[in-house]
Amino acid sequence: MTSRTQQPQRTTVRPDLARSWLLVAGSRPDAFDRPPTVDAMILDLEDAVAPDNKPAARAAVVDWLSRHGTAWVRVNDATTPHWADDLAAVSDLPGLSGVMLAKTESGGQIDATAEQLAPGTPILALIESAVGLEAAPEIARADGTFRLAFGSGDFRRDTGMSDDVMAMSYPRSRLVVASRAARLPGGPIDGPTISANETILQRDCDATVSLGLTGKLCLHADQAATVNRALSPSAHDVAWAREVIADLGADGERVRAGSDLPQLAKAKKVTDLAKAFGLD
């Protein structure tokens, strides 16, 4: 669903529906506050922080989440010594919304991560390799997994695939199917667009939507407005949905054909999303 509907300045969006996920280096506490257009913040202790700087970045994240606000934290992958240190530092912080596990390659890594966190802490499983993609169904079914996310840059480096939309359609589609089959509460989060070119960002967002992903990582706050528009129902979508509901009845009392109930279900989903995003 593409859209040019103007977004409100500040809307609190549930994490299962969040569209724009802004990654911010854990070494930059001056940038930890969530910009108005961003649905969710992820404070990054992994790729955005050099090994020698990880202790200082971890301390900055702990300080901010203890005293200032809420955010998700991307922790280092389970094969590194930094993983245990990250989890020990953030597990009980009052401002922790959840964690993103870098380079997830098995359901066991999700289970091990969940054991180090407060019960019920949601985990975003970031899949960044061929091994991770093959294990996507198992990862999606792990009890701690909240949503899947696509680490597209590392995945391309691992597989040698290009960033062409066609080349990336298989891994994206596989994550969508695995997510839906596991009945996760939210659809997969797509990888970021590195280019600052608005045309390329819009192209990537269109691919995200067409393949069924419902969120997208952002590297810059000014990408969020475009991501939110592209991943929200358009004004045309909302108008269509309201017409369908008015015609068929909110409870389907005027259903006439076999295709009516699926249309009604889609219309209700569109109106629910519009309400959640503050578009109604």
C-alpha positions, 0 to 999 in steps of 0.5 A: 500500500503506497501512500502520500498521506501526511503523517501526524507530528507525533503518534505512538505506534505499537511495536508490532505495527511499527514501520520506521525503526531508526538505528542510532550508534550507542556511542551517540547519546546526544541522538538517543531521543526519538524524533517525532516521525520515527516509530521506534528507536534502536540503540546500536551496540553492534556494527555501529560501535568499534570493539574498543568503544563497546564498553563506553557505548554500553555505559552510555546506553545504560545511563540513558535507559535508566534515567531518560527514555525508552528504546530497543537495543541491538546487542552483539551476536551470540557467538561473540563475548560482547553478547553476554556483557550487553545482555547483563547490562541492559536486561533490567533497565526500566527503559528497555523496550526489547532487544534486537539480536544481531546475526541470528542463526538459530532458534537456540540463540533466541532461547539463550538470549531470552534466558538472560532477559527479564521474562517476556522481553521481546526479541527482534531476530535480525537475520543476516546470513544464508544460515540464518535465512535457512533457519528462519522458520525455527527462529520465528517459532522460538518463544522469545521472537517478537518480529523478524528483521532483515540485515540486508547488507550483511546478507548480501556480503555473505551470499554475494547477491546484489541489492537489485529488487529481484535478487532480494525478493527471495530472502524477503519473501522467505522471511514473510512466509516464516513470520506468518507461518509462526503467527508472529504478532508483526510482519518482518522489518526490512533492511535499511536503504544506505543511499540518501537518494529519495528515489532509491528509498522510495523504490526500496519501500515499494519493494518492501510493501509489495513483498509483504514486509511491514517495517523498515530499518532506517539509518537517518531520521529523515528517512522515516517520513518516507518509510511511514508513508509507504508502509501506511494505507493511502487515502485511497485505501482508506476510502475503499475500505470504508466503502466496503464496510458500509456496503457489506456491514461491519459484521458481514450482514450484507455479504452476497458472494464468496469474495465478500468476506475476504474483502471485508476482512481486508477492509477492516485491516486497512481501517485498523491500521489507519487508526493505529497510525493516526490517519483516520 
